[in-house]
Amino acid sequence: MKKVETLRELQIINIYIYKELREFCNYNGLQVYLHGGTLIGALRHRGFIPWDDDIDVCMSRPDYEKMMNLCNGKISKHCSVIDPQRNENFNGYIPVVVYNNSKMESGQYRTKEDLKIGISIFIYDGISGNAVIRKLYYLYMFFLRAEHALCRADFAHVNTFIAKTTGPIFQRFFRVENTKKYKLKILRLQKYFPYDTCKYVSTNADYKSSYEVCKKEEFEKPISLSFENIESYTYSHYDSHLKKYYGDYLQFPPKEQQYPKHSFVAFIGEEFDYSIVEGEK
């Protein structure tokens, strides 16, 4: 394997994975949307935010499950989907589309994990239309996510001051062996409100899930936009969602916040050709 030397090289690998995912979804009539910082990048830069180091997408629960049934975990020759429910050795609870012949080394977890370069798929599930029930639901999800992190994370390598200072205090009560137990609890809770029968939907396992609640009809109405010269789509309510989540998302953040959010060393197979992305040499 060869080491990924620059941020742009990492971005190119992500673009390749995204193209493979888009091609699979287009061929099978499935919808995948740009999401989070990737969506901001498409709107503000027509590509990556210059300092961003990954791609985030989202799908509805029905489309995601259809994709998994069709692909059986493999969407192309070089890319696969790591599904938390189907892969008991994967400790995360957010699905990831990975480049198979890749590796990431990170100190952010208590035990060594088999990590690969990939893009996250945030799944939109159903959510209650009752604001009180939603608050209780997200409160319970918050505690499950915190317990999962306390089992899994190495707080010496996290970015936030609060987590770095308070995490080690509480972590003494949580064993790393229980990571999977909390992962499964999160996965079950995500699907508590069936997508097909709910008027509202949300990515229920995000740390700001309450900001992502929207009417299902808004989420299911796609609009087109370009990302790194790739015809892409997102949900129709993107503007109100991004303003609620990020504030004035078209404005650049302060200079001190313009840096990659993840910390790892990445490697890619010798067969990977960076020139596959148009314009890259």
C-alpha positions as CSV (number, residue, x, y, z in Angstrom):
1,M,0.0,0.0,0.0
2,K,1.0,3.6,-0.5
3,K,0.5,6.3,2.1
4,V,-2.1,9.0,1.4
5,E,0.2,12.1,1.5
6,T,-2.1,15.1,1.1
7,L,-5.6,16.2,1.9
8,R,-6.5,16.4,-1.8
9,E,-5.4,12.8,-2.3
10,L,-7.8,11.8,0.4
11,Q,-10.6,13.9,-1.1
12,I,-10.0,12.2,-4.5
13,I,-10.4,8.7,-3.0
14,N,-13.6,9.9,-1.4
15,I,-14.8,11.2,-4.8
16,Y,-14.1,7.9,-6.3
17,I,-16.1,6.0,-3.6
18,Y,-19.0,8.5,-4.0
19,K,-19.0,8.0,-7.8
20,E,-19.3,4.3,-7.3
21,L,-22.1,4.7,-4.9
22,R,-23.9,7.1,-7.1
23,E,-23.6,4.8,-10.1
24,F,-25.0,1.9,-8.1
25,C,-27.9,3.9,-6.8
26,N,-28.7,5.4,-10.2
27,Y,-28.7,2.0,-11.9
28,N,-31.1,0.6,-9.3
29,G,-33.4,3.6,-8.9
30,L,-32.3,4.5,-5.4
31,Q,-31.8,8.0,-4.1
32,V,-28.7,9.2,-2.3
33,Y,-28.3,12.8,-1.1
34,L,-25.4,15.0,-0.3
35,H,-25.5,15.8,3.4
36,G,-23.9,17.9,6.1
37,G,-20.6,19.6,5.3
38,T,-20.5,17.9,1.9
39,L,-23.7,19.6,1.0
40,I,-22.3,23.0,2.1
41,G,-19.3,22.3,0.0
42,A,-21.5,21.7,-3.1
43,L,-23.5,24.9,-2.5
44,R,-20.5,27.2,-1.6
45,H,-17.6,25.7,-3.5
46,R,-19.3,23.3,-6.0
47,G,-17.1,20.7,-4.5
48,F,-15.2,20.0,-1.2
49,I,-14.9,22.6,1.5
50,P,-11.2,23.2,1.0
51,W,-10.2,21.8,4.4
52,D,-12.8,18.9,4.6
53,D,-11.5,15.4,4.7
54,D,-14.6,13.2,4.0
55,I,-17.9,13.0,2.2
56,D,-21.3,12.6,4.0
57,V,-24.4,11.4,2.3
58,C,-27.8,10.3,3.4
59,M,-30.6,7.9,2.3
60,S,-34.1,7.0,3.4
61,R,-34.4,3.8,5.4
62,P,-36.3,2.0,2.6
63,D,-33.8,2.9,-0.1
64,Y,-30.9,1.9,2.1
65,E,-32.4,-1.5,2.9
66,K,-33.1,-2.0,-0.8
67,M,-29.5,-1.2,-1.6
68,M,-28.2,-3.7,1.0
69,N,-30.5,-6.4,-0.3
70,L,-29.3,-5.8,-3.9
71,C,-25.6,-5.4,-3.3
72,N,-25.1,-8.0,-0.6
73,G,-22.4,-5.6,0.8
74,K,-20.5,-5.0,-2.4
75,I,-21.4,-2.1,-4.7
76,S,-18.5,-2.4,-7.2
77,K,-15.2,-4.1,-7.8
78,H,-13.3,-2.0,-5.3
79,C,-16.0,-0.7,-2.9
80,S,-18.2,-2.3,-0.3
81,V,-20.8,-1.2,2.3
82,I,-20.0,-1.9,6.0
83,D,-23.4,-2.2,7.6
84,P,-23.4,-2.0,11.4
85,Q,-26.3,-4.4,11.7
86,R,-24.9,-7.1,9.4
87,N,-21.2,-6.8,10.5
88,E,-20.8,-7.6,14.1
89,N,-17.0,-6.8,14.0
90,F,-17.8,-3.2,13.1
91,N,-18.2,-1.1,16.3
92,G,-19.8,2.0,14.7
93,Y,-23.5,2.5,14.2
94,I,-23.3,4.6,11.0
95,P,-22.9,2.7,7.7
96,V,-19.8,3.4,5.7
97,V,-19.0,2.8,2.0
98,V,-15.3,1.9,1.9
99,Y,-12.5,1.4,-0.6
100,N,-11.7,-2.3,0.1
101,N,-7.9,-2.1,-0.4
102,S,-7.3,0.7,2.0
103,K,-6.4,1.2,5.7
104,M,-6.6,4.0,8.3
105,E,-4.6,4.1,11.5
106,S,-6.2,6.2,14.2
107,G,-5.7,6.6,17.9
108,Q,-9.2,7.7,18.6
109,Y,-10.4,4.2,19.9
110,R,-9.5,2.2,22.9
111,T,-8.8,-0.9,20.9
112,K,-7.3,-1.4,17.5
113,E,-10.1,-1.5,14.8
114,D,-10.0,-2.5,11.2
115,L,-10.6,0.9,9.6
116,K,-10.8,1.7,5.9
117,I,-11.1,4.9,3.9
118,G,-14.8,5.5,3.3
119,I,-17.9,7.8,3.3
120,S,-20.7,7.8,5.9
121,I,-24.3,7.1,5.0
122,F,-26.7,8.8,7.4
123,I,-30.1,7.1,7.4
124,Y,-33.3,8.9,7.6
125,D,-35.9,7.0,9.7
126,G,-39.3,7.9,10.9
127,I,-39.8,10.1,13.9
128,S,-42.8,11.1,16.0
129,G,-44.8,14.2,15.1
130,N,-45.3,14.9,18.9
131,A,-42.6,17.4,20.1
132,V,-42.6,16.0,23.7
133,I,-42.2,12.4,22.6
134,R,-39.4,13.6,20.2
135,K,-37.5,15.3,23.1
136,L,-37.7,12.2,25.3
137,Y,-36.7,10.0,22.4
138,Y,-33.6,12.1,21.6
139,L,-32.7,12.3,25.2
140,Y,-32.6,8.5,25.4
141,M,-30.6,8.4,22.2
142,F,-28.2,10.9,23.6
143,F,-27.5,8.7,26.6
144,L,-27.0,5.6,24.4
145,R,-24.6,7.5,22.2
146,A,-22.7,8.8,25.2
147,E,-22.5,5.3,26.7
148,H,-21.3,3.9,23.3
149,A,-18.6,6.6,23.1
150,L,-17.5,5.9,26.7
151,C,-17.0,2.3,25.9
152,R,-15.2,2.9,22.5
153,A,-13.4,6.2,22.5
154,D,-9.8,7.1,23.6
155,F,-10.5,10.5,25.0
156,A,-6.8,11.5,24.7
157,H,-7.3,11.8,21.0
158,V,-10.7,13.7,20.8
159,N,-11.0,17.2,19.6
160,T,-13.4,18.8,22.0
161,F,-12.3,20.2,25.4
162,I,-15.4,18.9,27.3
163,A,-15.0,15.3,26.0
164,K,-11.3,15.3,26.6
165,T,-11.7,16.5,30.3
166,T,-14.9,14.7,31.4
167,G,-14.6,11.6,29.3
168,P,-11.9,9.9,31.3
169,I,-13.8,10.5,34.5
170,F,-16.9,8.6,33.4
171,Q,-15.0,6.1,31.3
172,R,-13.8,4.1,34.3
173,F,-17.4,2.8,34.7
174,F,-17.6,1.5,31.1
175,R,-15.9,-1.5,29.6
176,V,-14.8,-1.6,26.0
177,E,-16.4,-5.1,25.7
178,N,-19.8,-3.4,26.0
179,T,-19.4,-1.3,22.8
180,K,-21.4,-3.7,20.7
181,K,-24.2,-3.9,23.3
182,Y,-24.7,-0.1,23.0
183,K,-24.3,-0.2,19.3
184,L,-27.2,-2.7,18.9
185,K,-29.4,-0.6,21.3
186,I,-28.8,2.5,19.1
187,L,-29.6,0.5,15.9
188,R,-32.9,-0.8,17.4
189,L,-33.9,2.7,18.6
190,Q,-33.2,4.3,15.3
191,K,-35.9,2.2,13.7
192,Y,-38.4,2.6,16.5
193,F,-40.7,4.8,14.4
194,P,-41.3,3.1,11.0
195,Y,-40.4,5.3,8.1
196,D,-43.4,4.2,6.0
197,T,-46.0,5.2,8.5
198,C,-44.5,8.5,9.8
199,K,-45.2,12.0,8.5
200,Y,-41.8,13.2,9.8
201,V,-38.3,11.8,9.3
202,S,-34.9,12.4,10.7
203,T,-31.4,11.0,11.1
204,N,-32.1,9.7,14.6
205,A,-28.6,8.8,15.6
206,D,-26.9,12.2,14.9
207,Y,-25.9,14.4,17.8
208,K,-28.2,17.2,16.4
209,S,-31.0,14.9,15.2
210,S,-33.6,17.3,16.5
211,Y,-32.3,19.9,14.0
212,E,-32.9,17.4,11.1
213,V,-36.6,16.7,11.6
214,C,-38.6,17.5,8.5
215,K,-41.7,16.4,6.7
216,K,-41.2,13.2,4.7
217,E,-42.6,14.8,1.6
218,E,-39.9,17.5,1.8
219,F,-37.1,14.9,2.2
220,E,-38.4,12.8,-0.7
221,K,-38.4,15.7,-3.1
222,P,-34.9,15.8,-4.7
223,I,-33.2,18.8,-6.2
224,S,-30.1,18.6,-8.4
225,L,-26.7,20.3,-7.8
226,S,-23.1,19.7,-8.8
227,F,-20.4,18.3,-6.5
228,E,-16.8,18.0,-8.0
229,N,-18.4,17.9,-11.5
230,I,-20.7,15.0,-10.5
231,E,-24.4,15.5,-11.0
232,S,-25.8,15.1,-7.5
233,Y,-28.9,15.5,-5.4
234,T,-30.1,16.7,-2.1
235,Y,-33.4,17.2,-0.3
236,S,-35.7,20.1,-1.2
237,H,-35.6,21.7,2.3
238,Y,-31.8,22.0,2.3
239,D,-31.7,25.8,3.0
240,S,-33.9,25.7,6.1
241,H,-32.1,22.6,7.4
242,L,-28.6,24.0,7.0
243,K,-29.6,27.3,8.6
244,K,-31.0,25.5,11.6
245,Y,-28.0,23.2,11.9
246,Y,-25.1,25.5,11.0
247,G,-26.5,29.1,11.0
248,D,-25.3,31.2,8.0
249,Y,-23.7,28.3,6.2
250,L,-22.6,30.4,3.2
251,Q,-20.2,32.4,5.3
252,F,-16.7,31.0,6.0
253,P,-15.9,30.0,9.6
254,P,-13.1,31.8,11.4
255,K,-9.6,30.8,10.2
256,E,-8.9,28.9,13.4
257,Q,-11.8,26.5,12.6
258,Q,-10.6,25.8,9.0
259,Y,-8.9,22.4,9.5
260,P,-9.8,18.7,8.9
261,K,-12.0,17.3,11.6
262,H,-10.5,13.8,11.7
263,S,-7.1,12.7,12.8
264,F,-5.6,9.5,11.2
265,V,-3.0,8.2,8.8
266,A,-4.4,6.6,5.6
267,F,-3.1,4.1,3.1
268,I,-4.5,3.1,-0.3
269,G,-3.7,0.1,-2.6
270,E,-1.0,0.6,-5.2
271,E,-3.6,0.1,-7.9
272,F,-5.5,3.3,-7.1
273,D,-4.9,6.0,-9.8
274,Y,-5.5,9.5,-8.6
275,S,-5.9,10.7,-12.2
276,I,-9.3,9.0,-12.4
277,V,-10.8,12.3,-11.1
278,E,-11.1,14.7,-14.0
279,G,-8.6,17.5,-13.8
280,E,-6.3,15.8,-11.2
281,K,-2.8,14.8,-12.2
